[in-house]
Amino acid sequence: MRLECCRGGVSALVQQRSTDKTAAERAEASDEDSRLRDRLVFGDEDAFDEVYERYSALVYTIAVRVTRDDRAAEDVAQEVFLAFWQRPFAFDPAKGSLRGWLAMIAHRRAVDLVRREEAHRRGTQDPQLSMAALGGGDPVGDQVSDADTTHRLRIALRTLPEPLHSAITLAYLHGRTYREVAKELGLPEGTAKSRLREALRRLTVALSSHTHGSGDVTDRTERHPAAPSSGLAGEGRKGTSRKAQP
Amino acid sequence: MTSTHSHEAIHPLIGAWALDACTPEEAELVQAHLSSCAVCSEEARTLRETAAELGGGHLRPPAGLGIRLRSAAHLRRRPAPRAPGYAKPYAAQVAALDLMLSGLPTGDWQRIAAYEQMSVHDLLAHLIATDGLVAAALGVAVRPPVEPGTDAETRTVAIVAREKERPVDETRRSWRDQAEELCLALPRRPNGATVTLGFPMVVPDALLARAFETWIHTEDIAGATGSAATTPLPEHLHPMADLAARLLPKVTARRMPDAAGRHVRLHLTGAGGGTWTVPVVSGHTAGEPDAEITADVVEFCRLVGARRDPDAFPAELGGDTALARAWLAAAPSLAPYP
């Protein structure tokens, strides 16, 4: 049963994504992350500055997107970096990249804040409009955001079937749990769970598709007629930020 | 029926988990499962990396944030003491040990951490005592003042007794403050002054010896309390290994007087390693090595710190293997204790 469950497409696609980055590249990136982490353990302030230089845009952007409040986003970003300085061992290089970990912590803190303090905002946003923000924003051209990835993500989001699009928007941008997603979209919880996983899976494939294709994640059978084939990411940032001026 | 802890129950949750869209209870179940399931852990890692991209094009944070963050960081955790280049390994070990101590529950300070009788609290007192000898030699006013001729052992006994009466937080502060003062008192460039730690050493060597001992005791405390620890950075490890290679003839000469004129070539592998040709008895200039030893640099330092059993030490031996074994057996004698 256990094997059966793992034989599906996800594992195969995940594997494709994993092998996309060569083992050597991954090992090298992981060594660099380990070293930065260790330098923080050894109280090296220059390492702290380096972490901030590399990842502040990533962390701040996630915080802005989710909180839609530039002051709150600053607070979230500050807490993410201070927490890493204070407890560097919380990051385990064996479990993934520093980039992925900081993004996770930023998103989690932003979502916690939204869930805690801004419940009243919920339901007032149009998921379609906010979704556009995922691929939008002004690339700053730093080390964390290569324009190619942003471009591929934008295309991938634009072509994601609407049911998956709505689910991932509600979860990622609005901080909804999958149960809340299910309720809002009138779905069984199991379906909400699988849509979130499927959406992420397709984006994963699209992001690794520079060697395989254009980044279009639609397939003919699943494409939702209501999903616009273009313009989602291009619809700009309206509705994404109340106070932030990106 | 599927248990909530089973792979079948957890695997479908991974997408929601990667998007922080699980309940906290479910997130805990997923995290616990990931440590034991390679399939889920690989998928979780990949989906997490994708989720990291979802912020889209990156926005620059406000300019003042970086500056505010630096000053806030100082308040949360002290950075390594400022120190000249030769003392950076020591400053780094002080910061790492302080980090570990900051997360230690008070009860853990009484755990036995080394020499079968010294608690975490005692070990820190021991570090205060030995650091104090170096600090005093540099003109820092230490308490109690160092009497001429006091050795590390005598001072340790006195400071351990004193610190037993004090709360652990105060011991930690005394140790850290003294380390900061010591680093402040260091000459920018070595000036030939010596400090006696078992034998006279120039100040940079004394600081390396302090870095070495602080690291070894940090590992002792990590072992006793289950705290996380990491090995020194390669650029700090290398001079520590070099110090060991330079000092070892002092102890091997005592243990192996018959091997005068003979040499061991030491290949230490791994980041921070290197190759040294070491006379068994100091004073003999390097010639052709009689024995070769290849070992991991971190493990070799632990052996020298008397934290590894020479008989079970993993090393490749070449040439006169009996000489190599005798030399490895003598190496832990460099550690001042026991």
Interface residues (C-beta under 8 A of the other chain):
Chain A: M1 R2 C5 C6 V10 S11 V14 Q15 R17 S18 R35 R37 D38 R39 V41 F42 G43 D44 E45 F48 D49 Y52 S56 A57 L58 V59 Y60 T61 I62 V64 R65 D70 A73 E74 A77 Q78 F81 L82 W85 Q86 R87 P88 F89 K95 G96 S97 R99 G100 W101 L102 A103 M104 H107 R108 V111 A133 L134 G135 G136 G137 D138 P139 V140 D142 V144 S145 T149 T150 L153 R154 I168 A171 Y172 G175 R176 T177 Y178 R179 V181 G190 A192 K193 S194 L196 R197 E198 A199 L200 R201 L203 T204 L207 A233 A244 P246
Chain B: H7 E8 H11 P12 L13 I14 G15 A16 A18 L19 D20 A21 C22 T23 L34 V39 S41 E42 E43 R45 T46 L47 R48 E49 T50 A51 A52 E53 L54 G55 G56 G57 H58 L59 R60 P61 P62 L65 G66 R68 L69 R70 A72 A73 R76 R77 R78 P79 A80 A91 A92 Q93 V94 A95 A96 D98 L99 G103 A228 T230 L233 H236
